[in-house]
Amino acid sequence: MEKDIRFTEKKVDENWKEQTSRDKGKIVSPVGGAAPSSLQAPPDEKPTAATSKVFLNLLSSLGVQAMMHLGEIPNPETQAKEVNPEAAREIIDLLVELRKKTTGNLSREEAEFINQVLPELQMKFAQRL
């Protein structure tokens, strides 16, 4: 029986929720509905090493999940290779959208990573059909 990942139990980081609650009172939107300037990134701002690492970790994590759903690597919980093409498709679609939305804002390393991983995942997905 194939496990439907959309209805699995979600784990929420409670610390994040507490931090968000504390920060709510600190952000005040000016009259007119414009976002506070502290929330708007300057148009020429480049990713820092820390944000670049976080983004690369996100891309890598999504790539590993897609590979797992394509049966290329074993599920770390069961140690079995499982194939779930629909879950793989969702992750690949997400990576496609991330690439579209971040075009022009990626570091060279980030762009190289996503442009290498995405076609590989798409090819492996097509081979599974």
Backbone as XML, in Angstrom:
<?xml version="1.0"?>
<chain id="A" units="angstrom">
  <residue number="1" name="MET">
    <atom name="N" x="0.847" y="-1.185" z="0.000"/>
    <atom name="CA" x="0.000" y="0.000" z="0.000"/>
    <atom name="C" x="0.887" y="1.241" z="0.000"/>
  </residue>
  <residue number="2" name="GLU">
    <atom name="N" x="0.615" y="2.145" z="-0.904"/>
    <atom name="CA" x="1.410" y="3.360" z="-1.030"/>
    <atom name="C" x="0.967" y="4.392" z="-0.016"/>
  </residue>
  <residue number="3" name="LYS">
    <atom name="N" x="1.909" y="4.993" z="0.650"/>
    <atom name="CA" x="1.621" y="5.981" z="1.686"/>
    <atom name="C" x="1.360" y="7.340" z="1.040"/>
  </residue>
  <residue number="4" name="ASP">
    <atom name="N" x="0.260" y="7.962" z="1.391"/>
    <atom name="CA" x="-0.069" y="9.283" z="0.869"/>
    <atom name="C" x="0.600" y="10.321" z="1.756"/>
  </residue>
  <residue number="5" name="ILE">
    <atom name="N" x="1.632" y="10.993" z="1.227"/>
    <atom name="CA" x="2.418" y="11.917" z="2.038"/>
    <atom name="C" x="1.660" y="13.192" z="2.392"/>
  </residue>
  <residue number="6" name="ARG">
    <atom name="N" x="0.589" y="13.471" z="1.716"/>
    <atom name="CA" x="-0.142" y="14.700" z="1.994"/>
    <atom name="C" x="-0.869" y="14.651" z="3.326"/>
  </residue>
  <residue number="7" name="PHE">
    <atom name="N" x="-1.113" y="13.455" z="3.850"/>
    <atom name="CA" x="-1.884" y="13.335" z="5.071"/>
    <atom name="C" x="-1.074" y="12.763" z="6.223"/>
  </residue>
  <residue number="8" name="THR">
    <atom name="N" x="0.232" y="12.868" z="6.138"/>
    <atom name="CA" x="1.059" y="12.395" z="7.244"/>
    <atom name="C" x="1.065" y="13.441" z="8.342"/>
  </residue>
  <residue number="9" name="GLU">
    <atom name="N" x="1.392" y="13.000" z="9.537"/>
    <atom name="CA" x="1.415" y="13.905" z="10.675"/>
    <atom name="C" x="2.495" y="14.964" z="10.475"/>
  </residue>
  <residue number="10" name="LYS">
    <atom name="N" x="2.139" y="16.203" z="10.670"/>
    <atom name="CA" x="3.073" y="17.306" z="10.516"/>
    <atom name="C" x="3.679" y="17.642" z="11.869"/>
  </residue>
  <residue number="11" name="LYS">
    <atom name="N" x="4.977" y="17.891" z="11.879"/>
    <atom name="CA" x="5.656" y="18.293" z="13.105"/>
    <atom name="C" x="5.960" y="19.776" z="12.994"/>
  </residue>
  <residue number="12" name="VAL">
    <atom name="N" x="5.542" y="20.534" z="13.992"/>
    <atom name="CA" x="5.711" y="21.976" z="13.991"/>
    <atom name="C" x="6.745" y="22.355" z="15.035"/>
  </residue>
  <residue number="13" name="ASP">
    <atom name="N" x="7.677" y="23.178" z="14.642"/>
    <atom name="CA" x="8.695" y="23.680" z="15.561"/>
    <atom name="C" x="8.036" y="24.748" z="16.430"/>
  </residue>
  <residue number="14" name="GLU">
    <atom name="N" x="7.756" y="24.399" z="17.667"/>
    <atom name="CA" x="7.057" y="25.297" z="18.576"/>
    <atom name="C" x="7.866" y="26.553" z="18.875"/>
  </residue>
  <residue number="15" name="ASN">
    <atom name="N" x="9.194" y="26.468" z="18.881"/>
    <atom name="CA" x="10.030" y="27.644" z="19.120"/>
    <atom name="C" x="9.798" y="28.695" z="18.052"/>
  </residue>
  <residue number="16" name="TRP">
    <atom name="N" x="9.617" y="28.254" z="16.822"/>
    <atom name="CA" x="9.365" y="29.182" z="15.722"/>
    <atom name="C" x="8.047" y="29.918" z="15.964"/>
  </residue>
  <residue number="17" name="LYS">
    <atom name="N" x="7.033" y="29.187" z="16.405"/>
    <atom name="CA" x="5.740" y="29.803" z="16.655"/>
    <atom name="C" x="5.847" y="30.841" z="17.773"/>
  </residue>
  <residue number="18" name="GLU">
    <atom name="N" x="6.599" y="30.520" z="18.826"/>
    <atom name="CA" x="6.774" y="31.458" z="19.935"/>
    <atom name="C" x="7.507" y="32.717" z="19.467"/>
  </residue>
  <residue number="19" name="GLN">
    <atom name="N" x="8.564" y="32.543" z="18.679"/>
    <atom name="CA" x="9.330" y="33.687" z="18.167"/>
    <atom name="C" x="8.442" y="34.574" z="17.292"/>
  </residue>
  <residue number="20" name="THR">
    <atom name="N" x="7.609" y="33.967" z="16.463"/>
    <atom name="CA" x="6.709" y="34.728" z="15.609"/>
    <atom name="C" x="5.718" y="35.525" z="16.438"/>
  </residue>
  <residue number="21" name="SER">
    <atom name="N" x="5.196" y="34.906" z="17.484"/>
    <atom name="CA" x="4.260" y="35.606" z="18.363"/>
    <atom name="C" x="4.922" y="36.810" z="19.028"/>
  </residue>
  <residue number="22" name="ARG">
    <atom name="N" x="6.172" y="36.652" z="19.477"/>
    <atom name="CA" x="6.897" y="37.773" z="20.099"/>
    <atom name="C" x="7.158" y="38.883" z="19.091"/>
  </residue>
  <residue number="23" name="ASP">
    <atom name="N" x="7.474" y="38.500" z="17.852"/>
    <atom name="CA" x="7.826" y="39.485" z="16.836"/>
    <atom name="C" x="6.619" y="40.224" z="16.270"/>
  </residue>
  <residue number="24" name="LYS">
    <atom name="N" x="5.428" y="39.662" z="16.418"/>
    <atom name="CA" x="4.237" y="40.298" z="15.865"/>
    <atom name="C" x="4.074" y="41.724" z="16.355"/>
  </residue>
  <residue number="25" name="GLY">
    <atom name="N" x="4.332" y="41.949" z="17.618"/>
    <atom name="CA" x="4.169" y="43.278" z="18.187"/>
    <atom name="C" x="5.236" y="44.256" z="17.734"/>
  </residue>
  <residue number="26" name="LYS">
    <atom name="N" x="6.331" y="43.777" z="17.203"/>
    <atom name="CA" x="7.432" y="44.647" z="16.798"/>
    <atom name="C" x="7.259" y="45.220" z="15.399"/>
  </residue>
  <residue number="27" name="ILE">
    <atom name="N" x="6.458" y="44.577" z="14.554"/>
    <atom name="CA" x="6.296" y="45.017" z="13.170"/>
    <atom name="C" x="5.020" y="45.835" z="13.071"/>
  </residue>
  <residue number="28" name="VAL">
    <atom name="N" x="5.163" y="47.081" z="12.693"/>
    <atom name="CA" x="4.020" y="47.963" z="12.546"/>
    <atom name="C" x="4.007" y="48.469" z="11.117"/>
  </residue>
  <residue number="29" name="SER">
    <atom name="N" x="2.921" y="48.236" z="10.429"/>
    <atom name="CA" x="2.812" y="48.664" z="9.041"/>
    <atom name="C" x="2.450" y="50.139" z="9.003"/>
  </residue>
  <residue number="30" name="PRO">
    <atom name="N" x="3.173" y="50.928" z="8.205"/>
    <atom name="CA" x="2.844" y="52.350" z="8.101"/>
    <atom name="C" x="1.505" y="52.562" z="7.402"/>
  </residue>
  <residue number="31" name="VAL">
    <atom name="N" x="0.953" y="53.740" z="7.565"/>
    <atom name="CA" x="-0.309" y="54.086" z="6.928"/>
    <atom name="C" x="-0.138" y="53.968" z="5.424"/>
  </residue>
  <residue number="32" name="GLY">
    <atom name="N" x="-1.145" y="53.448" z="4.759"/>
    <atom name="CA" x="-1.075" y="53.295" z="3.316"/>
    <atom name="C" x="-0.800" y="51.863" z="2.902"/>
  </residue>
  <residue number="33" name="GLY">
    <atom name="N" x="-0.543" y="50.985" z="3.856"/>
    <atom name="CA" x="-0.403" y="49.576" z="3.555"/>
    <atom name="C" x="0.947" y="49.148" z="3.041"/>
  </residue>
  <residue number="34" name="ALA">
    <atom name="N" x="1.904" y="50.046" z="2.904"/>
    <atom name="CA" x="3.223" y="49.651" z="2.420"/>
    <atom name="C" x="3.944" y="48.862" z="3.500"/>
  </residue>
  <residue number="35" name="ALA">
    <atom name="N" x="4.757" y="47.941" z="3.080"/>
    <atom name="CA" x="5.511" y="47.139" z="4.037"/>
    <atom name="C" x="6.602" y="47.988" z="4.662"/>
  </residue>
  <residue number="36" name="PRO">
    <atom name="N" x="6.937" y="47.734" z="5.932"/>
    <atom name="CA" x="8.019" y="48.478" z="6.557"/>
    <atom name="C" x="9.311" y="48.313" z="5.764"/>
  </residue>
  <residue number="37" name="SER">
    <atom name="N" x="10.117" y="49.360" z="5.739"/>
    <atom name="CA" x="11.349" y="49.309" z="4.942"/>
    <atom name="C" x="12.284" y="48.211" z="5.417"/>
  </residue>
  <residue number="38" name="SER">
    <atom name="N" x="12.201" y="47.821" z="6.704"/>
    <atom name="CA" x="13.066" y="46.764" z="7.208"/>
    <atom name="C" x="12.720" y="45.412" z="6.596"/>
  </residue>
  <residue number="39" name="LEU">
    <atom name="N" x="11.506" y="45.286" z="6.018"/>
    <atom name="CA" x="11.100" y="44.029" z="5.403"/>
    <atom name="C" x="11.346" y="44.010" z="3.902"/>
  </residue>
  <residue number="40" name="GLN">
    <atom name="N" x="11.682" y="45.138" z="3.335"/>
    <atom name="CA" x="11.911" y="45.207" z="1.901"/>
    <atom name="C" x="13.402" y="45.090" z="1.622"/>
  </residue>
  <residue number="41" name="ALA">
    <atom name="N" x="13.766" y="44.130" z="0.781"/>
    <atom name="CA" x="15.166" y="43.958" z="0.418"/>
    <atom name="C" x="15.549" y="45.026" z="-0.592"/>
  </residue>
  <residue number="42" name="PRO">
    <atom name="N" x="16.715" y="45.636" z="-0.418"/>
    <atom name="CA" x="17.175" y="46.586" z="-1.422"/>
    <atom name="C" x="17.298" y="45.891" z="-2.778"/>
  </residue>
  <residue number="43" name="PRO">
    <atom name="N" x="17.012" y="46.587" z="-3.883"/>
    <atom name="CA" x="17.012" y="45.938" z="-5.193"/>
    <atom name="C" x="18.370" y="45.360" z="-5.589"/>
  </residue>
  <residue number="44" name="ASP">
    <atom name="N" x="19.458" y="45.882" z="-5.054"/>
    <atom name="CA" x="20.780" y="45.389" z="-5.452"/>
    <atom name="C" x="21.404" y="44.466" z="-4.401"/>
  </residue>
  <residue number="45" name="GLU">
    <atom name="N" x="20.604" y="44.018" z="-3.430"/>
    <atom name="CA" x="21.139" y="43.172" z="-2.365"/>
    <atom name="C" x="21.475" y="41.782" z="-2.908"/>
  </residue>
  <residue number="46" name="LYS">
    <atom name="N" x="22.667" y="41.309" z="-2.614"/>
    <atom name="CA" x="23.119" y="39.978" z="-3.028"/>
    <atom name="C" x="23.007" y="39.025" z="-1.850"/>
  </residue>
  <residue number="47" name="PRO">
    <atom name="N" x="22.830" y="37.729" z="-2.122"/>
    <atom name="CA" x="22.739" y="36.776" z="-1.020"/>
    <atom name="C" x="24.028" y="36.728" z="-0.216"/>
  </residue>
  <residue number="48" name="THR">
    <atom name="N" x="23.887" y="36.607" z="1.088"/>
    <atom name="CA" x="25.060" y="36.466" z="1.948"/>
    <atom name="C" x="25.462" y="35.003" z="1.971"/>
  </residue>
  <residue number="49" name="ALA">
    <atom name="N" x="26.644" y="34.721" z="2.509"/>
    <atom name="CA" x="27.113" y="33.341" z="2.596"/>
    <atom name="C" x="26.150" y="32.501" z="3.433"/>
  </residue>
  <residue number="50" name="ALA">
    <atom name="N" x="25.617" y="33.084" z="4.502"/>
    <atom name="CA" x="24.705" y="32.342" z="5.378"/>
    <atom name="C" x="23.397" y="32.022" z="4.661"/>
  </residue>
  <residue number="51" name="THR">
    <atom name="N" x="22.808" y="33.003" z="3.984"/>
    <atom name="CA" x="21.550" y="32.744" z="3.281"/>
    <atom name="C" x="21.777" y="31.819" z="2.105"/>
  </residue>
  <residue number="52" name="SER">
    <atom name="N" x="22.919" y="31.933" z="1.473"/>
    <atom name="CA" x="23.239" y="31.048" z="0.365"/>
    <atom name="C" x="23.328" y="29.604" z="0.847"/>
  </residue>
  <residue number="53" name="LYS">
    <atom name="N" x="23.946" y="29.393" z="1.994"/>
    <atom name="CA" x="24.072" y="28.045" z="2.553"/>
    <atom name="C" x="22.696" y="27.481" z="2.887"/>
  </residue>
  <residue number="54" name="VAL">
    <atom name="N" x="21.839" y="28.299" z="3.463"/>
    <atom name="CA" x="20.492" y="27.854" z="3.816"/>
    <atom name="C" x="19.720" y="27.476" z="2.553"/>
  </residue>
  <residue number="55" name="PHE">
    <atom name="N" x="19.824" y="28.302" z="1.519"/>
    <atom name="CA" x="19.108" y="28.021" z="0.275"/>
    <atom name="C" x="19.646" y="26.755" z="-0.387"/>
  </residue>
  <residue number="56" name="LEU">
    <atom name="N" x="20.966" y="26.585" z="-0.381"/>
    <atom name="CA" x="21.556" y="25.365" z="-0.940"/>
    <atom name="C" x="21.104" y="24.141" z="-0.148"/>
  </residue>
  <residue number="57" name="ASN">
    <atom name="N" x="21.001" y="24.264" z="1.167"/>
    <atom name="CA" x="20.506" y="23.157" z="1.984"/>
    <atom name="C" x="19.056" y="22.820" z="1.632"/>
  </residue>
  <residue number="58" name="LEU">
    <atom name="N" x="18.243" y="23.845" z="1.386"/>
    <atom name="CA" x="16.859" y="23.622" z="0.986"/>
    <atom name="C" x="16.808" y="22.876" z="-0.338"/>
  </residue>
  <residue number="59" name="LEU">
    <atom name="N" x="17.569" y="23.342" z="-1.320"/>
    <atom name="CA" x="17.581" y="22.698" z="-2.630"/>
    <atom name="C" x="18.064" y="21.257" z="-2.518"/>
  </residue>
  <residue number="60" name="SER">
    <atom name="N" x="19.109" y="21.059" z="-1.750"/>
    <atom name="CA" x="19.660" y="19.719" z="-1.559"/>
    <atom name="C" x="18.639" y="18.796" z="-0.898"/>
  </residue>
  <residue number="61" name="SER">
    <atom name="N" x="17.974" y="19.296" z="0.125"/>
    <atom name="CA" x="16.960" y="18.512" z="0.824"/>
    <atom name="C" x="15.829" y="18.108" z="-0.116"/>
  </residue>
  <residue number="62" name="LEU">
    <atom name="N" x="15.371" y="19.046" z="-0.920"/>
    <atom name="CA" x="14.310" y="18.738" z="-1.881"/>
    <atom name="C" x="14.790" y="17.719" z="-2.913"/>
  </residue>
  <residue number="63" name="GLY">
    <atom name="N" x="16.038" y="17.863" z="-3.354"/>
    <atom name="CA" x="16.594" y="16.913" z="-4.319"/>
    <atom name="C" x="16.672" y="15.507" z="-3.746"/>
  </residue>
  <residue number="64" name="VAL">
    <atom name="N" x="17.102" y="15.391" z="-2.502"/>
    <atom name="CA" x="17.195" y="14.078" z="-1.850"/>
    <atom name="C" x="15.800" y="13.475" z="-1.696"/>
  </residue>
  <residue number="65" name="GLN">
    <atom name="N" x="14.832" y="14.281" z="-1.320"/>
    <atom name="CA" x="13.460" y="13.774" z="-1.180"/>
    <atom name="C" x="12.936" y="13.267" z="-2.519"/>
  </residue>
  <residue number="66" name="ALA">
    <atom name="N" x="13.200" y="14.022" z="-3.577"/>
    <atom name="CA" x="12.746" y="13.595" z="-4.908"/>
    <atom name="C" x="13.413" y="12.282" z="-5.300"/>
  </residue>
  <residue number="67" name="MET">
    <atom name="N" x="14.718" y="12.171" z="-5.051"/>
    <atom name="CA" x="15.439" y="10.933" z="-5.368"/>
    <atom name="C" x="14.859" y="9.764" z="-4.570"/>
  </residue>
  <residue number="68" name="MET">
    <atom name="N" x="14.502" y="10.006" z="-3.332"/>
    <atom name="CA" x="13.908" y="8.962" z="-2.501"/>
    <atom name="C" x="12.564" y="8.531" z="-3.086"/>
  </residue>
  <residue number="69" name="HIS">
    <atom name="N" x="11.743" y="9.487" z="-3.498"/>
    <atom name="CA" x="10.427" y="9.163" z="-4.057"/>
    <atom name="C" x="10.545" y="8.507" z="-5.434"/>
  </residue>
  <residue number="70" name="LEU">
    <atom name="N" x="11.666" y="8.705" z="-6.110"/>
    <atom name="CA" x="11.892" y="8.046" z="-7.396"/>
    <atom name="C" x="12.505" y="6.657" z="-7.221"/>
  </residue>
  <residue number="71" name="GLY">
    <atom name="N" x="12.757" y="6.263" z="-5.982"/>
    <atom name="CA" x="13.330" y="4.953" z="-5.713"/>
    <atom name="C" x="14.815" y="4.870" z="-5.981"/>
  </residue>
  <residue number="72" name="GLU">
    <atom name="N" x="15.481" y="6.016" z="-6.112"/>
    <atom name="CA" x="16.914" y="6.042" z="-6.387"/>
    <atom name="C" x="17.737" y="5.838" z="-5.118"/>
  </residue>
  <residue number="73" name="ILE">
    <atom name="N" x="17.201" y="6.268" z="-3.986"/>
    <atom name="CA" x="17.869" y="6.072" z="-2.696"/>
    <atom name="C" x="16.841" y="5.526" z="-1.709"/>
  </residue>
  <residue number="74" name="PRO">
    <atom name="N" x="17.286" y="4.764" z="-0.723"/>
    <atom name="CA" x="16.320" y="4.182" z="0.222"/>
    <atom name="C" x="15.753" y="5.223" z="1.188"/>
  </residue>
  <residue number="75" name="ASN">
    <atom name="N" x="14.543" y="4.946" z="1.619"/>
    <atom name="CA" x="13.899" y="5.749" z="2.649"/>
    <atom name="C" x="14.692" y="5.549" z="3.945"/>
  </residue>
  <residue number="76" name="PRO">
    <atom name="N" x="15.156" y="6.617" z="4.585"/>
    <atom name="CA" x="15.977" y="6.449" z="5.784"/>
    <atom name="C" x="15.241" y="5.781" z="6.950"/>
  </residue>
  <residue number="77" name="GLU">
    <atom name="N" x="13.930" y="5.865" z="6.981"/>
    <atom name="CA" x="13.165" y="5.240" z="8.066"/>
    <atom name="C" x="13.001" y="3.740" z="7.865"/>
  </residue>
  <residue number="78" name="THR">
    <atom name="N" x="12.750" y="3.329" z="6.618"/>
    <atom name="CA" x="12.469" y="1.916" z="6.348"/>
    <atom name="C" x="13.645" y="1.186" z="5.710"/>
  </residue>
  <residue number="79" name="GLN">
    <atom name="N" x="14.624" y="1.941" z="5.225"/>
    <atom name="CA" x="15.779" y="1.404" z="4.494"/>
    <atom name="C" x="15.353" y="0.688" z="3.213"/>
  </residue>
  <residue number="80" name="ALA">
    <atom name="N" x="14.127" y="0.910" z="2.762"/>
    <atom name="CA" x="13.635" y="0.305" z="1.526"/>
    <atom name="C" x="13.528" y="1.373" z="0.446"/>
  </residue>
  <residue number="81" name="LYS">
    <atom name="N" x="13.749" y="0.958" z="-0.789"/>
    <atom name="CA" x="13.560" y="1.879" z="-1.912"/>
    <atom name="C" x="12.078" y="1.882" z="-2.257"/>
  </residue>
  <residue number="82" name="GLU">
    <atom name="N" x="11.483" y="3.055" z="-2.196"/>
    <atom name="CA" x="10.057" y="3.205" z="-2.435"/>
    <atom name="C" x="9.853" y="4.157" z="-3.601"/>
  </residue>
  <residue number="83" name="VAL">
    <atom name="N" x="8.878" y="3.867" z="-4.430"/>
    <atom name="CA" x="8.593" y="4.714" z="-5.590"/>
    <atom name="C" x="7.241" y="5.384" z="-5.385"/>
  </residue>
  <residue number="84" name="ASN">
    <atom name="N" x="7.256" y="6.711" z="-5.412"/>
    <atom name="CA" x="6.035" y="7.500" z="-5.292"/>
    <atom name="C" x="6.142" y="8.623" z="-6.317"/>
  </residue>
  <residue number="85" name="PRO">
    <atom name="N" x="5.771" y="8.329" z="-7.587"/>
    <atom name="CA" x="5.965" y="9.310" z="-8.655"/>
    <atom name="C" x="5.222" y="10.628" z="-8.439"/>
  </residue>
  <residue number="86" name="GLU">
    <atom name="N" x="4.048" y="10.554" z="-7.809"/>
    <atom name="CA" x="3.283" y="11.797" z="-7.595"/>
    <atom name="C" x="4.004" y="12.721" z="-6.626"/>
  </residue>
  <residue number="87" name="ALA">
    <atom name="N" x="4.571" y="12.170" z="-5.565"/>
    <atom name="CA" x="5.336" y="12.980" z="-4.619"/>
    <atom name="C" x="6.590" y="13.535" z="-5.290"/>
  </residue>
  <residue number="88" name="ALA">
    <atom name="N" x="7.237" y="12.712" z="-6.105"/>
    <atom name="CA" x="8.429" y="13.175" z="-6.836"/>
    <atom name="C" x="8.056" y="14.314" z="-7.777"/>
  </residue>
  <residue number="89" name="ARG">
    <atom name="N" x="6.928" y="14.175" z="-8.458"/>
    <atom name="CA" x="6.476" y="15.220" z="-9.396"/>
    <atom name="C" x="6.238" y="16.541" z="-8.654"/>
  </residue>
  <residue number="90" name="GLU">
    <atom name="N" x="5.623" y="16.476" z="-7.479"/>
    <atom name="CA" x="5.362" y="17.690" z="-6.708"/>
    <atom name="C" x="6.666" y="18.395" z="-6.326"/>
  </residue>
  <residue number="91" name="ILE">
    <atom name="N" x="7.646" y="17.632" z="-5.925"/>
    <atom name="CA" x="8.928" y="18.227" z="-5.538"/>
    <atom name="C" x="9.636" y="18.821" z="-6.755"/>
  </residue>
  <residue number="92" name="ILE">
    <atom name="N" x="9.612" y="18.111" z="-7.869"/>
    <atom name="CA" x="10.236" y="18.621" z="-9.096"/>
    <atom name="C" x="9.540" y="19.899" z="-9.543"/>
  </residue>
  <residue number="93" name="ASP">
    <atom name="N" x="8.215" y="19.919" z="-9.488"/>
    <atom name="CA" x="7.464" y="21.136" z="-9.842"/>
    <atom name="C" x="7.829" y="22.289" z="-8.916"/>
  </residue>
  <residue number="94" name="LEU">
    <atom name="N" x="8.002" y="21.991" z="-7.639"/>
    <atom name="CA" x="8.406" y="23.011" z="-6.674"/>
    <atom name="C" x="9.787" y="23.577" z="-7.037"/>
  </residue>
  <residue number="95" name="LEU">
    <atom name="N" x="10.711" y="22.708" z="-7.383"/>
    <atom name="CA" x="12.054" y="23.164" z="-7.779"/>
    <atom name="C" x="12.012" y="24.005" z="-9.052"/>
  </residue>
  <residue number="96" name="VAL">
    <atom name="N" x="11.139" y="23.637" z="-9.991"/>
    <atom name="CA" x="10.978" y="24.432" z="-11.222"/>
    <atom name="C" x="10.506" y="25.846" z="-10.866"/>
  </residue>
  <residue number="97" name="GLU">
    <atom name="N" x="9.519" y="25.941" z="-9.986"/>
    <atom name="CA" x="9.003" y="27.252" z="-9.573"/>
    <atom name="C" x="10.045" y="28.046" z="-8.794"/>
  </residue>
  <residue number="98" name="LEU">
    <atom name="N" x="10.788" y="27.382" z="-7.930"/>
    <atom name="CA" x="11.859" y="28.072" z="-7.200"/>
    <atom name="C" x="12.877" y="28.651" z="-8.167"/>
  </residue>
  <residue number="99" name="ARG">
    <atom name="N" x="13.219" y="27.889" z="-9.195"/>
    <atom name="CA" x="14.185" y="28.398" z="-10.178"/>
    <atom name="C" x="13.616" y="29.606" z="-10.911"/>
  </residue>
  <residue number="100" name="LYS">
    <atom name="N" x="12.339" y="29.536" z="-11.299"/>
    <atom name="CA" x="11.704" y="30.668" z="-11.990"/>
    <atom name="C" x="11.693" y="31.914" z="-11.101"/>
  </residue>
  <residue number="101" name="LYS">
    <atom name="N" x="11.257" y="31.744" z="-9.854"/>
    <atom name="CA" x="11.086" y="32.885" z="-8.952"/>
    <atom name="C" x="12.404" y="33.488" z="-8.482"/>
  </residue>
  <residue number="102" name="THR">
    <atom name="N" x="13.481" y="32.727" z="-8.542"/>
    <atom name="CA" x="14.761" y="33.238" z="-8.050"/>
    <atom name="C" x="15.723" y="33.616" z="-9.170"/>
  </residue>
  <residue number="103" name="THR">
    <atom name="N" x="15.278" y="33.529" z="-10.421"/>
    <atom name="CA" x="16.143" y="33.872" z="-11.548"/>
    <atom name="C" x="16.669" y="35.296" z="-11.386"/>
  </residue>
  <residue number="104" name="GLY">
    <atom name="N" x="17.961" y="35.431" z="-11.496"/>
    <atom name="CA" x="18.597" y="36.733" z="-11.355"/>
    <atom name="C" x="18.969" y="37.080" z="-9.928"/>
  </residue>
  <residue number="105" name="ASN">
    <atom name="N" x="18.540" y="36.272" z="-8.963"/>
    <atom name="CA" x="18.831" y="36.546" z="-7.557"/>
    <atom name="C" x="19.691" y="35.466" z="-6.913"/>
  </residue>
  <residue number="106" name="LEU">
    <atom name="N" x="20.174" y="34.536" z="-7.703"/>
    <atom name="CA" x="20.960" y="33.434" z="-7.161"/>
    <atom name="C" x="22.445" y="33.716" z="-7.272"/>
  </residue>
  <residue number="107" name="SER">
    <atom name="N" x="23.177" y="33.170" z="-6.316"/>
    <atom name="CA" x="24.631" y="33.213" z="-6.440"/>
    <atom name="C" x="25.016" y="32.236" z="-7.551"/>
  </residue>
  <residue number="108" name="ARG">
    <atom name="N" x="26.235" y="32.314" z="-8.013"/>
    <atom name="CA" x="26.700" y="31.409" z="-9.068"/>
    <atom name="C" x="26.565" y="29.958" z="-8.610"/>
  </residue>
  <residue number="109" name="GLU">
    <atom name="N" x="26.950" y="29.695" z="-7.352"/>
    <atom name="CA" x="26.892" y="28.339" z="-6.809"/>
    <atom name="C" x="25.447" y="27.821" z="-6.739"/>
  </residue>
  <residue number="110" name="GLU">
    <atom name="N" x="24.528" y="28.681" z="-6.323"/>
    <atom name="CA" x="23.123" y="28.286" z="-6.232"/>
    <atom name="C" x="22.553" y="27.986" z="-7.620"/>
  </residue>
  <residue number="111" name="ALA">
    <atom name="N" x="22.847" y="28.862" z="-8.584"/>
    <atom name="CA" x="22.354" y="28.671" z="-9.947"/>
    <atom name="C" x="22.912" y="27.388" z="-10.555"/>
  </residue>
  <residue number="112" name="GLU">
    <atom name="N" x="24.204" y="27.140" z="-10.362"/>
    <atom name="CA" x="24.811" y="25.915" z="-10.885"/>
    <atom name="C" x="24.157" y="24.687" z="-10.264"/>
  </residue>
  <residue number="113" name="PHE">
    <atom name="N" x="23.915" y="24.738" z="-8.964"/>
    <atom name="CA" x="23.325" y="23.592" z="-8.266"/>
    <atom name="C" x="21.935" y="23.274" z="-8.805"/>
  </residue>
  <residue number="114" name="ILE">
    <atom name="N" x="21.063" y="24.284" z="-8.849"/>
    <atom name="CA" x="19.689" y="24.017" z="-9.286"/>
    <atom name="C" x="19.648" y="23.652" z="-10.765"/>
  </residue>
  <residue number="115" name="ASN">
    <atom name="N" x="20.534" y="24.229" z="-11.575"/>
    <atom name="CA" x="20.557" y="23.917" z="-13.004"/>
    <atom name="C" x="21.172" y="22.550" z="-13.288"/>
  </residue>
  <residue number="116" name="GLN">
    <atom name="N" x="21.861" y="21.980" z="-12.338"/>
    <atom name="CA" x="22.397" y="20.632" z="-12.483"/>
    <atom name="C" x="21.405" y="19.602" z="-11.941"/>
  </residue>
  <residue number="117" name="VAL">
    <atom name="N" x="20.844" y="19.869" z="-10.764"/>
    <atom name="CA" x="19.980" y="18.899" z="-10.089"/>
    <atom name="C" x="18.626" y="18.760" z="-10.791"/>
  </residue>
  <residue number="118" name="LEU">
    <atom name="N" x="18.028" y="19.858" z="-11.187"/>
    <atom name="CA" x="16.681" y="19.812" z="-11.743"/>
    <atom name="C" x="16.589" y="18.972" z="-13.019"/>
  </residue>
  <residue number="119" name="PRO">
    <atom name="N" x="17.436" y="19.174" z="-14.014"/>
    <atom name="CA" x="17.341" y="18.321" z="-15.210"/>
    <atom name="C" x="17.593" y="16.840" z="-14.906"/>
  </residue>
  <residue number="120" name="GLU">
    <atom name="N" x="18.480" y="16.566" z="-13.966"/>
    <atom name="CA" x="18.749" y="15.177" z="-13.584"/>
    <atom name="C" x="17.499" y="14.537" z="-12.985"/>
  </residue>
  <residue number="121" name="LEU">
    <atom name="N" x="16.817" y="15.267" z="-12.106"/>
    <atom name="CA" x="15.595" y="14.745" z="-11.501"/>
    <atom name="C" x="14.499" y="14.559" z="-12.564"/>
  </residue>
  <residue number="122" name="GLN">
    <atom name="N" x="14.380" y="15.523" z="-13.474"/>
    <atom name="CA" x="13.371" y="15.429" z="-14.519"/>
    <atom name="C" x="13.628" y="14.217" z="-15.409"/>
  </residue>
  <residue number="123" name="MET">
    <atom name="N" x="14.891" y="13.953" z="-15.730"/>
    <atom name="CA" x="15.232" y="12.804" z="-16.566"/>
    <atom name="C" x="14.908" y="11.491" z="-15.826"/>
  </residue>
  <residue number="124" name="LYS">
    <atom name="N" x="15.282" y="11.415" z="-14.564"/>
    <atom name="CA" x="15.001" y="10.205" z="-13.776"/>
    <atom name="C" x="13.486" y="9.991" z="-13.642"/>
  </residue>
  <residue number="125" name="PHE">
    <atom name="N" x="12.748" y="11.080" z="-13.496"/>
    <atom name="CA" x="11.294" y="10.987" z="-13.402"/>
    <atom name="C" x="10.727" y="10.439" z="-14.715"/>
  </residue>
  <residue number="126" name="ALA">
    <atom name="N" x="11.186" y="10.966" z="-15.840"/>
    <atom name="CA" x="10.693" y="10.516" z="-17.160"/>
    <atom name="C" x="11.024" y="9.039" z="-17.377"/>
  </residue>
  <residue number="127" name="GLN">
    <atom name="N" x="12.151" y="8.583" z="-16.888"/>
    <atom name="CA" x="12.537" y="7.180" z="-17.024"/>
    <atom name="C" x="11.625" y="6.277" z="-16.203"/>
  </residue>
  <residue number="128" name="ARG">
    <atom name="N" x="11.070" y="6.777" z="-15.117"/>
    <atom name="CA" x="10.201" y="5.995" z="-14.242"/>
    <atom name="C" x="8.802" y="5.802" z="-14.838"/>
  </residue>
  <residue number="129" name="LEU">
    <atom name="N" x="8.407" y="6.670" z="-15.760"/>
    <atom name="CA" x="7.045" y="6.586" z="-16.315"/>
    <atom name="C" x="6.883" y="5.421" z="-17.247"/>
  </residue>
</chain>
